Amino acid sequence: MPPELFFDRWLNQLPHIKQLVSHSIYGEMKSTIPAITCPAWMSMMTSANPGRLGLYGFRNRSNYDYNGLSFANSRSVHIDTVWSILSKLGKKVVVIGVPMTYPPQPVNGCMVTCFMTPDTTCEYTYPPNLKFEVEDISHGYILDVEEFRSDDKESILKTIYDMTEKRFRLTRHFIRSKEWDFFMMVEMGPDRIHHAFWKYFDEDHPKYIPGSKYQDVVLNYYKYLDKEIGGILDILREDTMVLIVSDHGAKRMIGGICINEWLIQNGYLKLIQYPRESTSFNKAIVDWENTTVWGEGGYYGRLFMNVKGREPKGVIARQHYEHFRNELIKKLKDLRDENGRNINTQVYKPEEIYSQCNGIPPDLIVYYGDLSWRSIGNVGNRTIWASENDTGPDDANHSQYGIFVMKSDKNYYGIRRKGVTLYDIAPTILSYMNIKIPEDMEGKVIQ
């Protein structure tokens, strides 16, 4: 959820949320770097940075070969989440839809996994027989909008609403029927509607369509969420602590930087055969013995360097690694758009932004145009700029700041806080429940 829309532009049209905000601490909340669903939700629930988690995206290197990346899942998380801490202490928990919970792990209560679940034929609940109750209440549970990057806008919109309605219906049922001390539900609808419909309301979007019948789709969905949230608030006890949070924000996507094309043009990446059409990098025939850097696509960029003694056919000598990386950073920060304007690219060294780097981090994390441009990994584009996403139509990218709203039994009256980070959520929840906060949690209690 972007704070610019949630708090500043549309709050007056969201009566239930506005009422909640008027009795809450609220404001923008800084996400992880990278501001991406995985690792952000797990960082929020563990108060551990991506480096400590060893999760730098949905897909991560499992070794130093060139065979691509492996998908993360719940088994990739080796630090206790809020619900695992509470479960060990005998507290009852209900967890619905939180990213990175598939496959389901045992909890003292119940769990329904997330959009990363392959489909509802899988075991997606704990305990396993909870699945039958979920299907009965929801009349066909929907995990995600599978084709949200497509031109079939009517189907996308219908599925978003169906998914959201079913998830909130299940949530109300569990609130009433389950014993719980901690309850958490994540709805993916806002993310999907931003990606699919942003260009229809944002007059500054390069693909803005004036007068489209979809121009109010995002606002109307926010209004629908407001009504559903109101329905949840109505059935909670007055002394219940309530948090509304998002793992990142959203912003217009200007275009894509074809990073591997840029690397080819600048002599870093060599192909044995250049493809005739846009081709996934994983299918490209790379001359690894003459390649120094390659990149991955996504809402942010990751660059990997081909280091001698580390990668099987490494080229960069270890003693030259840092100098080489610094020169690469300089060039990346000078990236220009088609009109020659610097796009304000941000580049991060993992060891400088994380307290430790477990697993295999990328050599560089890159925000092209400060996340106004996504990273496109395909080769064969013959240009470094793309107006179309390589995974299908997509109007929005993630932004660094999401939102938080916190109502507790303290007397807060619409206090807008600054400086809150995603890492603060877990210790705040534990503090409210009078649970000792683990010493290695990185966040602070929101007050």
C-alpha positions in Angstrom: 0.0 0.0 0.0 1.5 3.4 -0.9 1.1 6.0 1.8 0.5 8.7 -0.8 -2.8 7.0 -1.8 -3.8 5.4 1.5 -3.3 8.4 3.8 -3.0 11.5 1.6 -5.2 11.1 -1.5 -8.0 8.8 -0.6 -8.3 8.5 3.2 -11.5 10.7 3.3 -13.2 8.2 1.1 -12.3 5.3 3.4 -14.6 5.9 6.5 -13.7 2.8 8.5 -10.0 3.2 8.0 -10.2 7.0 8.6 -12.0 6.3 11.9 -9.3 3.7 12.9 -6.5 6.2 11.9 -8.1 8.9 14.1 -7.4 6.6 17.2 -4.1 5.3 16.1 -0.4 5.9 15.5 0.1 5.7 11.8 2.4 6.7 9.0 4.7 5.4 6.3 6.8 2.4 7.1 10.2 1.7 5.5 10.5 -1.7 3.9 13.5 -4.0 3.4 16.1 -3.6 0.7 15.0 -5.0 -1.6 11.4 -3.9 -1.1 10.0 -7.2 -2.3 7.4 -9.6 -0.8 10.2 -12.1 -0.1 12.0 -11.3 2.1 9.9 -8.4 3.4 7.1 -10.3 5.1 9.6 -12.6 6.8 11.8 -9.7 7.9 8.7 -8.1 9.3 7.7 -11.2 11.3 11.2 -12.0 12.5 12.7 -8.5 12.8 15.7 -9.8 10.9 17.2 -8.3 7.8 17.4 -10.2 4.5 21.1 -10.8 5.0 20.5 -12.6 8.3 17.6 -14.6 6.7 19.8 -15.3 3.7 16.8 -14.4 1.5 17.5 -11.8 -1.2 14.3 -12.4 -3.3 11.9 -15.1 -4.2 14.8 -16.9 -5.9 18.3 -17.3 -4.5 21.5 -18.9 -5.4 22.0 -22.2 -3.7 25.5 -22.6 -5.0 28.0 -20.8 -7.2 27.2 -22.6 -10.4 25.5 -20.8 -13.3 22.4 -22.9 -13.2 20.0 -20.2 -12.1 18.2 -19.6 -8.8 16.1 -21.8 -6.5 12.8 -20.7 -5.0 12.6 -19.9 -1.4 9.8 -21.3 0.8 8.9 -21.6 4.5 11.7 -24.2 5.0 14.2 -21.4 4.0 13.4 -19.4 7.1 15.6 -20.4 10.1 14.8 -17.6 12.5 11.7 -17.6 14.7 8.6 -15.7 13.5 6.2 -14.0 15.8 3.8 -16.9 15.6 6.5 -19.5 16.2 7.6 -17.6 19.3 4.1 -17.3 20.6 3.3 -21.0 19.8 6.3 -22.1 21.9 4.9 -20.1 24.8 1.5 -21.7 24.6 -0.3 -18.8 22.9 -2.9 -19.6 20.3 -2.3 -18.2 16.8 -4.1 -18.0 13.5 -2.1 -17.2 10.4 -3.8 -16.7 7.0 -2.1 -15.9 3.7 1.3 -14.6 5.0 3.9 -14.9 2.2 6.6 -17.6 2.7 4.3 -19.8 4.9 4.1 -22.6 2.3 4.6 -25.5 3.0 2.6 -25.1 6.2 4.6 -25.5 9.4 3.1 -26.7 12.8 1.8 -23.9 15.0 -0.2 -23.8 18.2 -3.4 -23.0 16.4 -4.0 -22.9 12.6 -2.4 -21.8 9.4 -3.6 -21.2 5.9 -0.7 -20.7 3.5 0.0 -18.1 0.9 0.0 -17.2 -2.8 3.3 -19.1 -3.2 1.3 -22.4 -2.7 1.1 -24.2 -6.1 -2.6 -24.7 -5.9 -5.4 -25.9 -3.5 -4.8 -29.5 -4.3 -1.6 -29.2 -2.2 -1.5 -29.5 1.6 -1.9 -25.8 2.3 -3.2 -25.7 5.9 -2.1 -26.7 9.4 -3.5 -28.9 10.6 -4.1 -30.7 7.3 -7.8 -31.3 7.9 -8.4 -27.6 8.3 -8.4 -27.5 4.5 -11.9 -28.9 4.4 -13.2 -26.2 6.7 -11.5 -23.5 4.5 -13.0 -24.9 1.3 -16.5 -25.2 2.9 -16.5 -21.6 4.2 -15.0 -20.1 1.1 -16.8 -22.2 -1.4 -13.5 -22.6 -3.3 -10.6 -20.8 -1.7 -8.5 -18.7 -4.1 -4.7 -18.4 -3.3 -3.8 -15.8 -5.9 -4.7 -14.1 -9.2 -2.6 -16.3 -11.4 -2.7 -14.2 -14.6 -2.6 -10.7 -13.2 0.0 -9.7 -15.8 -2.3 -10.0 -18.8 -4.6 -7.9 -21.0 -7.7 -9.7 -19.7 -8.6 -6.9 -17.3 -12.2 -8.1 -16.7 -11.0 -11.5 -15.6 -8.3 -10.1 -13.4 -10.7 -7.7 -11.7 -13.3 -10.4 -11.0 -10.7 -12.8 -9.6 -9.2 -10.1 -7.3 -12.7 -9.3 -5.8 -13.5 -13.0 -5.5 -10.2 -13.8 -3.8 -10.6 -10.8 -1.4 -14.2 -11.6 -0.5 -13.3 -15.3 0.2 -10.3 -14.4 2.3 -12.2 -11.8 4.4 -15.1 -14.3 4.8 -12.7 -16.9 6.1 -11.1 -14.4 8.4 -14.4 -13.4 10.0 -15.3 -17.1 10.5 -11.9 -17.8 12.1 -12.1 -14.8 14.4 -15.5 -16.0 15.7 -14.8 -19.7 15.8 -11.1 -20.2 16.7 -9.3 -19.6 20.0 -6.6 -17.1 19.4 -4.2 -14.7 21.1 -2.6 -13.6 17.8 -4.4 -13.3 14.5 -2.7 -12.3 11.2 -4.1 -12.2 7.6 -2.5 -11.0 4.5 -4.5 -10.0 1.4 -2.7 -9.9 -1.9 -5.4 -8.0 -3.7 -3.9 -4.6 -3.3 -0.6 -5.7 -4.9 -2.3 -7.3 -7.8 -4.6 -4.4 -8.5 -1.7 -1.9 -8.4 0.2 -4.0 -11.0 -2.8 -4.5 -13.3 -4.6 -1.1 -13.1 -2.2 1.7 -12.1 -2.0 3.3 -15.5 -5.7 4.0 -15.6 -5.8 6.5 -12.7 -2.3 8.0 -12.7 -2.2 10.9 -15.2 1.6 11.0 -15.1 2.0 7.3 -16.1 3.6 6.9 -19.5 0.8 4.6 -20.5 -2.1 6.6 -19.0 -5.3 6.1 -20.8 -7.7 9.1 -20.3 -11.3 8.4 -19.7 -10.9 4.6 -19.4 -13.7 2.6 -17.8 -11.0 1.4 -15.4 -9.9 4.8 -14.2 -11.6 4.3 -10.7 -10.8 0.6 -10.3 -8.0 1.1 -7.8 -10.0 3.6 -5.7 -13.1 1.4 -5.8 -11.1 -1.5 -4.6 -9.7 0.6 -1.7 -13.3 1.4 -0.8 -14.2 -2.3 -0.9 -11.3 -3.1 1.3 -12.4 -0.3 3.7 -15.8 -2.0 4.0 -14.3 -5.4 4.6 -11.9 -4.0 7.2 -14.9 -2.3 8.8 -16.6 -5.7 9.0 -13.5 -7.1 10.8 -13.3 -4.2 13.3 -17.0 -4.7 14.2 -16.5 -8.2 15.5 -13.3 -7.5 17.5 -13.2 -6.8 21.2 -12.7 -3.1 21.9 -9.3 -3.8 23.7 -7.9 -5.7 20.7 -4.6 -4.3 19.4 -5.1 -3.7 15.6 -2.3 -3.3 13.1 -2.7 -2.6 9.3 0.6 -2.9 7.6 2.0 -3.4 4.1 5.3 -4.9 3.2 6.2 -2.2 0.7 4.5 0.6 -1.3 3.8 1.0 -5.0 4.6 3.6 -7.7 4.2 4.0 -11.4 6.5 2.0 -13.5 8.2 4.0 -16.3 9.7 1.1 -18.1 12.4 -1.6 -17.8 16.2 -1.6 -18.0 17.4 -4.6 -20.0 20.3 -5.1 -17.8 21.9 -8.0 -19.6 21.7 -6.0 -22.9 23.5 -3.2 -21.1 26.1 -5.6 -19.8 26.6 -7.0 -23.4 26.9 -3.5 -24.8 29.5 -2.5 -22.1 31.6 -5.6 -22.6 30.8 -7.4 -19.3 28.6 -10.2 -20.7 29.5 -12.3 -23.7 27.2 -14.7 -25.6 28.4 -17.5 -27.8 25.3 -16.8 -30.0 23.1 -13.7 -29.8 19.4 -14.7 -30.0 17.2 -13.6 -32.9 14.4 -12.5 -30.5 13.9 -11.7 -26.8 15.0 -14.8 -24.9 15.1 -15.7 -21.2 18.7 -15.4 -19.9 18.5 -19.0 -18.6 18.1 -20.1 -22.2 21.0 -18.0 -23.5 24.3 -19.6 -24.5 26.8 -17.7 -22.4 30.6 -17.6 -23.0 31.4 -17.8 -19.3 35.1 -17.8 -19.8 34.8 -14.2 -21.1 31.9 -13.0 -19.0 32.5 -10.9 -15.9 29.0 -9.9 -14.8 25.4 -11.1 -15.4 22.1 -9.9 -14.1 18.6 -11.1 -13.0 15.3 -9.5 -13.9 12.6 -8.4 -11.4 11.2 -5.4 -9.7 14.7 -4.6 -8.6 18.0 -5.7 -10.1 20.6 -8.2 -8.9 24.1 -8.4 -10.4 26.4 -11.4 -10.0 30.1 -11.2 -10.7 32.1 -14.1 -12.2 34.9 -14.3 -9.7 38.0 -16.5 -10.1 38.1 -19.3 -7.5 34.4 -18.7 -6.6 32.4 -19.4 -9.8 33.4 -22.5 -11.9 34.7 -20.4 -14.8 35.5 -17.2 -12.8 37.3 -14.4 -14.6 37.7 -11.5 -12.0 40.7 -12.0 -9.8 39.8 -11.7 -6.1 42.4 -8.9 -5.5 40.6 -6.9 -8.3 37.1 -7.6 -7.0 36.4 -4.4 -5.1 37.9 -2.1 -7.6 35.9 -3.8 -10.4 32.7 -3.6 -8.4 33.2 0.1 -7.6 33.7 0.9 -11.3 30.6 -1.0 -12.1 28.6 0.9 -9.5 29.8 4.2 -11.1 28.5 3.2 -14.5 25.2 1.9 -13.2 24.6 5.2 -11.3 25.1 7.0 -14.7 22.4 5.0 -16.4 20.3 7.2 -18.7 16.9 7.0 -20.3 16.2 7.2 -24.1 16.5 11.0 -23.9 19.8 11.1 -22.1 18.5 11.9 -18.7 20.1 10.3 -15.6 17.4 8.0 -14.1 18.7 8.2 -10.5 19.7 4.5 -10.0 20.5 3.4 -6.5 23.1 0.6 -6.0 23.8 -1.3 -2.8 26.5 -3.6 -1.6 24.9 -6.3 0.5 27.6 -6.3 3.2 27.1 -2.5 3.7 23.3 -2.7 4.3 23.0 -6.0 6.2 24.6 -6.9 9.6 25.6 -10.3 8.0 25.1 -12.0 4.7 24.0 -15.6 5.0 23.5 -17.8 2.0 24.8 -16.4 -1.3 24.0 -12.7 -1.7 24.1 -11.0 -5.1 27.2 -8.9 -5.6 25.1 -5.8 -6.1 21.4 -4.9 -5.5 20.1 -2.3 -7.9 17.1 0.0 -7.9 16.9 1.2 -11.5 15.6 4.8 -11.4 15.0 4.4 -7.7 12.4 1.6 -8.5 10.7 3.6 -11.3 12.2 1.1 -13.7 12.2 -2.6 -13.3 15.0 -5.0 -14.2 14.6 -7.1 -17.4 16.9 -10.1 -17.6 16.1 -11.2 -21.2 18.6 -11.0 -23.9 18.0 -10.4 -27.6 16.2 -7.1 -27.1 18.8 -5.0 -29.0 18.1 -2.1 -26.7 18.6 -1.4 -23.0 15.2 0.3 -22.6 11.9 -1.5 -22.7 8.4 -0.1 -22.5 6.9 -3.6 -21.9 7.6 -6.0 -19.0 9.2 -9.3 -19.9 6.7 -11.2 -17.8 3.5 -9.6 -19.1 1.7 -6.2 -18.8 2.5 -4.5 -15.6 1.8 -0.8 -14.6 3.5 -0.5 -11.2 6.7 -1.2 -9.4 7.3 -1.5 -5.7 8.4 1.5 -3.6 10.5 1.7 -0.5 7.8 2.9 1.9 4.5 1.1 2.8 2.1 1.9 5.5 1.3 1.1 9.1 -1.7 1.9 11.4 -1.6 0.8 15.0 -4.5 1.0 17.5 -3.9 -0.3 21.0 -5.4 0.2 24.4 -3.3 3.4 24.8 -4.9 6.7 24.0 -3.6 7.6 20.5 -5.4 10.2 18.6 -4.3 10.3 15.0 -0.6 10.6 15.7 1.5 10.4 12.4 4.8 8.9 13.2 8.0 9.1 11.2 11.0 6.8 11.3 9.0 3.5 11.6 10.5 0.5 9.8 9.1 -2.9 9.0 11.5 -4.4 11.6 9.6 -2.6 14.3 6.4 -4.7 13.9 7.5 -7.9 15.6 9.0 -6.4 18.8 5.9 -4.1 19.0 3.5 -7.1 18.9 5.6 -9.0 21.5 5.9 -6.0 23.8 2.1 -5.5 23.7 1.6 -9.1 24.6 4.1 -8.8 27.5 6.5 -11.3 25.8 10.2 -10.9 26.2 11.7 -9.5 23.0 14.6 -11.6 21.6 17.8 -9.7 21.9 18.7 -10.2 18.2 15.5 -8.5 16.9 16.6 -5.4 15.0 13.5 -3.3 15.4 12.3 -1.1 18.2 8.9 -0.9 19.9 6.6 1.6 18.2 5.4 4.1 20.8 
